């Protein structure tokens, strides 16, 4: 049984169109962190691939070989990121984002903002 505080957030337009509840912010954070880690892994694989002489295993043609190498690299990256066996960057990003979110939520009054050292730009011009 779902408690009152556990009800999912539903967008009225999405509900009218028969769509499911809005994703949890934690899920969105996890997805963004994993996508960023995958992007960096893919870029590193492409850069590393440029330093290796072609072996002929995937064909001799430049275009077909590069296509297969790209697809193979993407498959490796997707598998690593989706199973959580990447570099651990996604987990560190999520920790950092959650820490900043908690810190930002603690500051509620102008006095707390002044004491925290996180003054907005407008306050500096006074």
C-alpha positions in Angstrom: 0.0 0.0 0.0 1.4 3.4 -0.9 1.5 6.1 1.8 0.3 9.6 1.2 3.9 11.0 1.0 4.8 8.3 -1.6 2.4 9.2 -4.3 4.1 9.7 -7.7 4.0 13.2 -9.3 1.8 13.2 -12.3 1.8 15.9 -15.0 -1.9 16.7 -15.8 -1.2 16.8 -19.6 0.7 13.5 -19.5 -2.1 11.9 -17.5 -4.7 13.1 -20.0 -2.6 11.5 -22.8 -2.3 8.3 -20.8 1.4 8.6 -20.0 3.1 7.4 -16.8 4.2 9.5 -13.8 7.0 11.9 -14.0 10.4 10.4 -13.4 11.9 10.7 -9.9 14.6 13.4 -9.7 17.1 10.7 -8.4 16.4 8.7 -11.5 17.1 11.7 -13.7 20.3 12.5 -11.8 21.4 8.9 -12.2 20.6 8.8 -15.9 22.4 12.1 -16.5 25.5 11.0 -14.6 25.7 7.7 -16.5 25.2 9.4 -19.8 28.0 11.8 -19.1 30.3 9.0 -18.0 29.4 7.1 -21.2 30.1 10.2 -23.3 33.6 10.6 -21.8 34.3 6.8 -22.2 33.3 7.0 -25.8 35.5 10.0 -26.5 38.4 8.3 -24.9 37.9 5.1 -26.9 37.8 7.1 -30.1 41.0 8.9 -29.2 42.7 5.7 -28.2 41.6 4.0 -31.4 43.4 6.7 -33.5 46.7 5.7 -31.9 46.5 2.0 -33.0 47.4 0.7 -36.4 44.5 -1.1 -38.1 44.9 -4.9 -37.9 42.6 -5.8 -40.8 40.3 -7.8 -38.6 37.3 -5.6 -39.3 38.1 -5.0 -43.0 40.6 -3.0 -44.9 38.2 -0.2 -46.1 38.6 2.9 -44.0 34.9 3.8 -43.8 33.6 0.3 -43.0 36.3 -0.4 -40.5 35.7 2.9 -38.7 32.0 2.2 -38.6 32.5 -1.2 -37.1 35.0 0.1 -34.6 32.7 2.9 -33.6 29.8 0.4 -33.1 32.0 -1.9 -31.1 33.2 0.9 -28.9 29.7 2.1 -28.3 28.5 -1.4 -27.4 31.3 -1.7 -24.8 30.6 1.7 -23.4 26.8 1.1 -23.2 27.3 -2.3 -21.5 29.8 -0.8 -19.0 27.6 2.2 -18.1 24.3 0.3 -18.0 25.7 -2.4 -15.6 27.5 0.1 -13.4 30.9 -1.2 -14.3 32.2 2.0 -15.7 34.9 4.1 -14.1 32.9 5.1 -11.1 32.6 8.7 -12.4 28.8 8.6 -12.5 28.7 7.6 -8.8 31.1 10.4 -7.9 29.1 12.9 -9.9 25.8 11.9 -8.2 27.5 12.2 -4.7 28.8 15.7 -5.6 25.4 16.8 -7.0 23.6 15.5 -4.0 26.0 17.2 -1.6 25.6 20.5 -3.4 21.8 20.1 -3.3 21.8 19.4 0.5 24.1 22.4 1.1 21.9 24.7 -1.1 18.8 23.6 0.8 20.3 24.4 4.2 20.7 28.1 3.4 17.3 29.7 3.8 17.7 33.2 5.1 19.8 36.2 3.9 21.9 36.0 7.1 22.7 32.3 6.5 23.6 33.2 2.9 25.9 36.0 4.0 27.6 33.7 6.6 28.0 30.9 4.1 30.2 32.9 1.8 27.9 32.2 -1.2 26.8 35.7 -1.9 24.9 36.3 -5.1 26.5 38.7 -7.6 23.9 41.4 -6.9 25.0 41.6 -3.3 28.5 42.3 -4.3 27.6 45.6 -6.1 26.1 47.2 -2.9 
